[in-house]
Amino acid sequence: MRLLITGADRPLGMAVAEKLCSAHELRFIGLSPVPPSVNGNYRQADLRSAEQVATLVAGIDAVLHLAEFEPDRLVLLDRNENS
């Protein structure tokens, strides 16, 4: 099975990847430019980019979304300012 693991540059993503790498074809993504120390195809990517996500999920059977939610990284807009 071809799996995409998000958050592969984080402890949880790396731990899951190590367990699955011998039985599955893995593609890893994370925000870090340095790939984790697991076998597979690592790409630095931002899941907030629809274009990047479309490319990353092509040919993938399942996604394990293990990326951390970091609200301080989000850009929040005040709807009142844009009305």
Chimera marker file (.cmm) of the C-alpha trace (Angstrom):
<marker_set name="trace">
<marker id="1" x="0.000" y="0.000" z="0.000" r="1" g="1" b="0" radius="0.5"/>
<marker id="2" x="1.224" y="3.510" z="-0.821" r="1" g="1" b="0" radius="0.5"/>
<marker id="3" x="0.916" y="5.766" z="2.211" r="1" g="1" b="0" radius="0.5"/>
<marker id="4" x="1.485" y="9.479" z="2.704" r="1" g="1" b="0" radius="0.5"/>
<marker id="5" x="2.542" y="10.420" z="6.233" r="1" g="1" b="0" radius="0.5"/>
<marker id="6" x="2.185" y="14.062" z="7.187" r="1" g="1" b="0" radius="0.5"/>
<marker id="7" x="4.251" y="15.388" z="10.069" r="1" g="1" b="0" radius="0.5"/>
<marker id="8" x="7.065" y="12.978" z="9.222" r="1" g="1" b="0" radius="0.5"/>
<marker id="9" x="9.576" y="15.452" z="10.656" r="1" g="1" b="0" radius="0.5"/>
<marker id="10" x="7.910" y="15.249" z="14.096" r="1" g="1" b="0" radius="0.5"/>
<marker id="11" x="8.354" y="12.525" z="16.755" r="1" g="1" b="0" radius="0.5"/>
<marker id="12" x="4.963" y="10.854" z="16.191" r="1" g="1" b="0" radius="0.5"/>
<marker id="13" x="5.322" y="10.837" z="12.411" r="1" g="1" b="0" radius="0.5"/>
<marker id="14" x="8.845" y="9.419" z="12.605" r="1" g="1" b="0" radius="0.5"/>
<marker id="15" x="7.786" y="6.668" z="15.031" r="1" g="1" b="0" radius="0.5"/>
<marker id="16" x="4.866" y="5.578" z="12.838" r="1" g="1" b="0" radius="0.5"/>
<marker id="17" x="7.031" y="5.711" z="9.705" r="1" g="1" b="0" radius="0.5"/>
<marker id="18" x="9.632" y="3.418" z="11.273" r="1" g="1" b="0" radius="0.5"/>
<marker id="19" x="6.957" y="0.824" z="12.031" r="1" g="1" b="0" radius="0.5"/>
<marker id="20" x="5.396" y="0.935" z="8.560" r="1" g="1" b="0" radius="0.5"/>
<marker id="21" x="8.405" y="1.310" z="6.273" r="1" g="1" b="0" radius="0.5"/>
<marker id="22" x="9.108" y="-2.409" z="5.872" r="1" g="1" b="0" radius="0.5"/>
<marker id="23" x="5.560" y="-3.308" z="4.792" r="1" g="1" b="0" radius="0.5"/>
<marker id="24" x="4.464" y="-0.272" z="2.761" r="1" g="1" b="0" radius="0.5"/>
<marker id="25" x="5.655" y="2.199" z="0.157" r="1" g="1" b="0" radius="0.5"/>
<marker id="26" x="5.875" y="5.474" z="2.047" r="1" g="1" b="0" radius="0.5"/>
<marker id="27" x="5.947" y="9.122" z="1.085" r="1" g="1" b="0" radius="0.5"/>
<marker id="28" x="6.722" y="11.555" z="3.887" r="1" g="1" b="0" radius="0.5"/>
<marker id="29" x="6.046" y="15.246" z="4.197" r="1" g="1" b="0" radius="0.5"/>
<marker id="30" x="6.892" y="17.816" z="6.816" r="1" g="1" b="0" radius="0.5"/>
<marker id="31" x="7.769" y="21.458" z="7.248" r="1" g="1" b="0" radius="0.5"/>
<marker id="32" x="11.433" y="20.798" z="7.984" r="1" g="1" b="0" radius="0.5"/>
<marker id="33" x="13.897" y="20.954" z="5.082" r="1" g="1" b="0" radius="0.5"/>
<marker id="34" x="15.864" y="18.077" z="6.643" r="1" g="1" b="0" radius="0.5"/>
<marker id="35" x="14.392" y="14.614" z="5.996" r="1" g="1" b="0" radius="0.5"/>
<marker id="36" x="13.744" y="12.257" z="8.906" r="1" g="1" b="0" radius="0.5"/>
<marker id="37" x="15.967" y="9.218" z="9.402" r="1" g="1" b="0" radius="0.5"/>
<marker id="38" x="13.593" y="6.662" z="7.874" r="1" g="1" b="0" radius="0.5"/>
<marker id="39" x="13.563" y="4.973" z="4.482" r="1" g="1" b="0" radius="0.5"/>
<marker id="40" x="11.256" y="6.575" z="1.960" r="1" g="1" b="0" radius="0.5"/>
<marker id="41" x="10.539" y="9.599" z="-0.137" r="1" g="1" b="0" radius="0.5"/>
<marker id="42" x="10.591" y="12.817" z="1.966" r="1" g="1" b="0" radius="0.5"/>
<marker id="43" x="9.391" y="16.173" z="0.708" r="1" g="1" b="0" radius="0.5"/>
<marker id="44" x="9.247" y="19.492" z="2.480" r="1" g="1" b="0" radius="0.5"/>
<marker id="45" x="5.694" y="20.775" z="2.034" r="1" g="1" b="0" radius="0.5"/>
<marker id="46" x="3.008" y="22.976" z="3.536" r="1" g="1" b="0" radius="0.5"/>
<marker id="47" x="-0.433" y="21.357" z="3.781" r="1" g="1" b="0" radius="0.5"/>
<marker id="48" x="-2.070" y="24.778" z="3.566" r="1" g="1" b="0" radius="0.5"/>
<marker id="49" x="-1.089" y="24.877" z="-0.119" r="1" g="1" b="0" radius="0.5"/>
<marker id="50" x="-3.768" y="23.157" z="-2.232" r="1" g="1" b="0" radius="0.5"/>
<marker id="51" x="-1.354" y="22.894" z="-5.161" r="1" g="1" b="0" radius="0.5"/>
<marker id="52" x="1.257" y="21.092" z="-3.071" r="1" g="1" b="0" radius="0.5"/>
<marker id="53" x="-1.327" y="18.739" z="-1.556" r="1" g="1" b="0" radius="0.5"/>
<marker id="54" x="-2.742" y="17.758" z="-4.965" r="1" g="1" b="0" radius="0.5"/>
<marker id="55" x="0.734" y="16.770" z="-6.141" r="1" g="1" b="0" radius="0.5"/>
<marker id="56" x="1.583" y="14.926" z="-2.925" r="1" g="1" b="0" radius="0.5"/>
<marker id="57" x="-1.530" y="12.723" z="-2.847" r="1" g="1" b="0" radius="0.5"/>
<marker id="58" x="-1.270" y="11.649" z="-6.488" r="1" g="1" b="0" radius="0.5"/>
<marker id="59" x="-0.958" y="7.846" z="-6.545" r="1" g="1" b="0" radius="0.5"/>
<marker id="60" x="-1.419" y="7.518" z="-2.774" r="1" g="1" b="0" radius="0.5"/>
<marker id="61" x="-3.806" y="4.909" z="-1.329" r="1" g="1" b="0" radius="0.5"/>
<marker id="62" x="-4.162" y="6.429" z="2.154" r="1" g="1" b="0" radius="0.5"/>
<marker id="63" x="-3.017" y="9.445" z="4.169" r="1" g="1" b="0" radius="0.5"/>
<marker id="64" x="-1.894" y="9.258" z="7.785" r="1" g="1" b="0" radius="0.5"/>
<marker id="65" x="-2.307" y="12.836" z="8.957" r="1" g="1" b="0" radius="0.5"/>
<marker id="66" x="0.077" y="13.139" z="11.890" r="1" g="1" b="0" radius="0.5"/>
<marker id="67" x="1.111" y="16.769" z="11.499" r="1" g="1" b="0" radius="0.5"/>
<marker id="68" x="0.720" y="18.894" z="14.580" r="1" g="1" b="0" radius="0.5"/>
<marker id="69" x="-1.866" y="21.631" z="14.688" r="1" g="1" b="0" radius="0.5"/>
<marker id="70" x="0.003" y="24.859" z="15.312" r="1" g="1" b="0" radius="0.5"/>
<marker id="71" x="-2.493" y="27.733" z="15.527" r="1" g="1" b="0" radius="0.5"/>
<marker id="72" x="0.290" y="30.299" z="15.856" r="1" g="1" b="0" radius="0.5"/>
<marker id="73" x="1.330" y="29.421" z="12.275" r="1" g="1" b="0" radius="0.5"/>
<marker id="74" x="-2.090" y="30.242" z="10.861" r="1" g="1" b="0" radius="0.5"/>
<marker id="75" x="-2.922" y="33.599" z="9.409" r="1" g="1" b="0" radius="0.5"/>
<marker id="76" x="-6.281" y="34.647" z="10.767" r="1" g="1" b="0" radius="0.5"/>
<marker id="77" x="-8.280" y="37.378" z="9.095" r="1" g="1" b="0" radius="0.5"/>
<marker id="78" x="-10.759" y="39.604" z="10.853" r="1" g="1" b="0" radius="0.5"/>
<marker id="79" x="-13.946" y="39.319" z="8.843" r="1" g="1" b="0" radius="0.5"/>
<marker id="80" x="-15.032" y="42.766" z="9.939" r="1" g="1" b="0" radius="0.5"/>
<marker id="81" x="-12.030" y="44.346" z="8.246" r="1" g="1" b="0" radius="0.5"/>
<marker id="82" x="-12.879" y="42.652" z="4.944" r="1" g="1" b="0" radius="0.5"/>
<marker id="83" x="-16.608" y="43.445" z="4.902" r="1" g="1" b="0" radius="0.5"/>
<link id1="1" id2="2" r="1" g="1" b="0" radius="0.2"/>
<link id1="2" id2="3" r="1" g="1" b="0" radius="0.2"/>
<link id1="3" id2="4" r="1" g="1" b="0" radius="0.2"/>
<link id1="4" id2="5" r="1" g="1" b="0" radius="0.2"/>
<link id1="5" id2="6" r="1" g="1" b="0" radius="0.2"/>
<link id1="6" id2="7" r="1" g="1" b="0" radius="0.2"/>
<link id1="7" id2="8" r="1" g="1" b="0" radius="0.2"/>
<link id1="8" id2="9" r="1" g="1" b="0" radius="0.2"/>
<link id1="9" id2="10" r="1" g="1" b="0" radius="0.2"/>
<link id1="10" id2="11" r="1" g="1" b="0" radius="0.2"/>
<link id1="11" id2="12" r="1" g="1" b="0" radius="0.2"/>
<link id1="12" id2="13" r="1" g="1" b="0" radius="0.2"/>
<link id1="13" id2="14" r="1" g="1" b="0" radius="0.2"/>
<link id1="14" id2="15" r="1" g="1" b="0" radius="0.2"/>
<link id1="15" id2="16" r="1" g="1" b="0" radius="0.2"/>
<link id1="16" id2="17" r="1" g="1" b="0" radius="0.2"/>
<link id1="17" id2="18" r="1" g="1" b="0" radius="0.2"/>
<link id1="18" id2="19" r="1" g="1" b="0" radius="0.2"/>
<link id1="19" id2="20" r="1" g="1" b="0" radius="0.2"/>
<link id1="20" id2="21" r="1" g="1" b="0" radius="0.2"/>
<link id1="21" id2="22" r="1" g="1" b="0" radius="0.2"/>
<link id1="22" id2="23" r="1" g="1" b="0" radius="0.2"/>
<link id1="23" id2="24" r="1" g="1" b="0" radius="0.2"/>
<link id1="24" id2="25" r="1" g="1" b="0" radius="0.2"/>
<link id1="25" id2="26" r="1" g="1" b="0" radius="0.2"/>
<link id1="26" id2="27" r="1" g="1" b="0" radius="0.2"/>
<link id1="27" id2="28" r="1" g="1" b="0" radius="0.2"/>
<link id1="28" id2="29" r="1" g="1" b="0" radius="0.2"/>
<link id1="29" id2="30" r="1" g="1" b="0" radius="0.2"/>
<link id1="30" id2="31" r="1" g="1" b="0" radius="0.2"/>
<link id1="31" id2="32" r="1" g="1" b="0" radius="0.2"/>
<link id1="32" id2="33" r="1" g="1" b="0" radius="0.2"/>
<link id1="33" id2="34" r="1" g="1" b="0" radius="0.2"/>
<link id1="34" id2="35" r="1" g="1" b="0" radius="0.2"/>
<link id1="35" id2="36" r="1" g="1" b="0" radius="0.2"/>
<link id1="36" id2="37" r="1" g="1" b="0" radius="0.2"/>
<link id1="37" id2="38" r="1" g="1" b="0" radius="0.2"/>
<link id1="38" id2="39" r="1" g="1" b="0" radius="0.2"/>
<link id1="39" id2="40" r="1" g="1" b="0" radius="0.2"/>
<link id1="40" id2="41" r="1" g="1" b="0" radius="0.2"/>
<link id1="41" id2="42" r="1" g="1" b="0" radius="0.2"/>
<link id1="42" id2="43" r="1" g="1" b="0" radius="0.2"/>
<link id1="43" id2="44" r="1" g="1" b="0" radius="0.2"/>
<link id1="44" id2="45" r="1" g="1" b="0" radius="0.2"/>
<link id1="45" id2="46" r="1" g="1" b="0" radius="0.2"/>
<link id1="46" id2="47" r="1" g="1" b="0" radius="0.2"/>
<link id1="47" id2="48" r="1" g="1" b="0" radius="0.2"/>
<link id1="48" id2="49" r="1" g="1" b="0" radius="0.2"/>
<link id1="49" id2="50" r="1" g="1" b="0" radius="0.2"/>
<link id1="50" id2="51" r="1" g="1" b="0" radius="0.2"/>
<link id1="51" id2="52" r="1" g="1" b="0" radius="0.2"/>
<link id1="52" id2="53" r="1" g="1" b="0" radius="0.2"/>
<link id1="53" id2="54" r="1" g="1" b="0" radius="0.2"/>
<link id1="54" id2="55" r="1" g="1" b="0" radius="0.2"/>
<link id1="55" id2="56" r="1" g="1" b="0" radius="0.2"/>
<link id1="56" id2="57" r="1" g="1" b="0" radius="0.2"/>
<link id1="57" id2="58" r="1" g="1" b="0" radius="0.2"/>
<link id1="58" id2="59" r="1" g="1" b="0" radius="0.2"/>
<link id1="59" id2="60" r="1" g="1" b="0" radius="0.2"/>
<link id1="60" id2="61" r="1" g="1" b="0" radius="0.2"/>
<link id1="61" id2="62" r="1" g="1" b="0" radius="0.2"/>
<link id1="62" id2="63" r="1" g="1" b="0" radius="0.2"/>
<link id1="63" id2="64" r="1" g="1" b="0" radius="0.2"/>
<link id1="64" id2="65" r="1" g="1" b="0" radius="0.2"/>
<link id1="65" id2="66" r="1" g="1" b="0" radius="0.2"/>
<link id1="66" id2="67" r="1" g="1" b="0" radius="0.2"/>
<link id1="67" id2="68" r="1" g="1" b="0" radius="0.2"/>
<link id1="68" id2="69" r="1" g="1" b="0" radius="0.2"/>
<link id1="69" id2="70" r="1" g="1" b="0" radius="0.2"/>
<link id1="70" id2="71" r="1" g="1" b="0" radius="0.2"/>
<link id1="71" id2="72" r="1" g="1" b="0" radius="0.2"/>
<link id1="72" id2="73" r="1" g="1" b="0" radius="0.2"/>
<link id1="73" id2="74" r="1" g="1" b="0" radius="0.2"/>
<link id1="74" id2="75" r="1" g="1" b="0" radius="0.2"/>
<link id1="75" id2="76" r="1" g="1" b="0" radius="0.2"/>
<link id1="76" id2="77" r="1" g="1" b="0" radius="0.2"/>
<link id1="77" id2="78" r="1" g="1" b="0" radius="0.2"/>
<link id1="78" id2="79" r="1" g="1" b="0" radius="0.2"/>
<link id1="79" id2="80" r="1" g="1" b="0" radius="0.2"/>
<link id1="80" id2="81" r="1" g="1" b="0" radius="0.2"/>
<link id1="81" id2="82" r="1" g="1" b="0" radius="0.2"/>
<link id1="82" id2="83" r="1" g="1" b="0" radius="0.2"/>
</marker_set>
